[in-house]
Amino acid sequence: MNYSILPYFTTNMTVMDDNWGLNLPGNRVNIPIKDESAHQKFYAVFLKQNKNRLMLLISSLQDQWAKVD
């Protein structure tokens, strides 16, 4: 982002990172996208045999997302 004039995009999850934005160039402005049609669904795809390993992570992400959504 330091060498581009192109816009950049973030999600509501970036606010969860205490370090996010510390190294952004000073000439950038964060403009949230609040349009109701600007939503994206995310899916977790994994092998059935890995379900037990991943469900804790998936549940944690869902809980965190619910807090900032």
Rosetta constraint file for C-alpha pairs under 8 A:
AtomPair CA 1 CA 5 HARMONIC 7.70 0.50
AtomPair CA 1 CA 6 HARMONIC 7.90 0.50
AtomPair CA 1 CA 8 HARMONIC 7.65 0.50
AtomPair CA 1 CA 24 HARMONIC 7.60 0.50
AtomPair CA 1 CA 25 HARMONIC 7.54 0.50
AtomPair CA 2 CA 24 HARMONIC 7.49 0.50
AtomPair CA 2 CA 25 HARMONIC 6.03 0.50
AtomPair CA 10 CA 14 HARMONIC 6.47 0.50
AtomPair CA 12 CA 16 HARMONIC 7.97 0.50
AtomPair CA 12 CA 65 HARMONIC 7.83 0.50
AtomPair CA 12 CA 68 HARMONIC 6.30 0.50
AtomPair CA 12 CA 69 HARMONIC 6.72 0.50
AtomPair CA 13 CA 17 HARMONIC 7.66 0.50
AtomPair CA 13 CA 65 HARMONIC 6.59 0.50
AtomPair CA 13 CA 68 HARMONIC 6.92 0.50
AtomPair CA 14 CA 20 HARMONIC 6.56 0.50
AtomPair CA 15 CA 20 HARMONIC 7.12 0.50
AtomPair CA 15 CA 68 HARMONIC 7.93 0.50
AtomPair CA 16 CA 68 HARMONIC 7.89 0.50
AtomPair CA 24 CA 28 HARMONIC 7.15 0.50
AtomPair CA 33 CA 38 HARMONIC 7.06 0.50
AtomPair CA 34 CA 38 HARMONIC 7.16 0.50
AtomPair CA 44 CA 58 HARMONIC 7.64 0.50
AtomPair CA 46 CA 50 HARMONIC 6.62 0.50
AtomPair CA 46 CA 51 HARMONIC 7.10 0.50
AtomPair CA 47 CA 51 HARMONIC 6.84 0.50
AtomPair CA 50 CA 54 HARMONIC 6.36 0.50
AtomPair CA 51 CA 55 HARMONIC 5.91 0.50
AtomPair CA 52 CA 56 HARMONIC 7.73 0.50
AtomPair CA 54 CA 58 HARMONIC 6.18 0.50
AtomPair CA 55 CA 59 HARMONIC 5.90 0.50
AtomPair CA 56 CA 60 HARMONIC 6.09 0.50
AtomPair CA 57 CA 61 HARMONIC 6.23 0.50
AtomPair CA 58 CA 62 HARMONIC 6.21 0.50
AtomPair CA 59 CA 63 HARMONIC 6.15 0.50
AtomPair CA 60 CA 64 HARMONIC 6.17 0.50
AtomPair CA 61 CA 65 HARMONIC 5.99 0.50
AtomPair CA 62 CA 66 HARMONIC 6.15 0.50
AtomPair CA 63 CA 67 HARMONIC 6.54 0.50
AtomPair CA 64 CA 68 HARMONIC 6.84 0.50
AtomPair CA 65 CA 69 HARMONIC 5.94 0.50
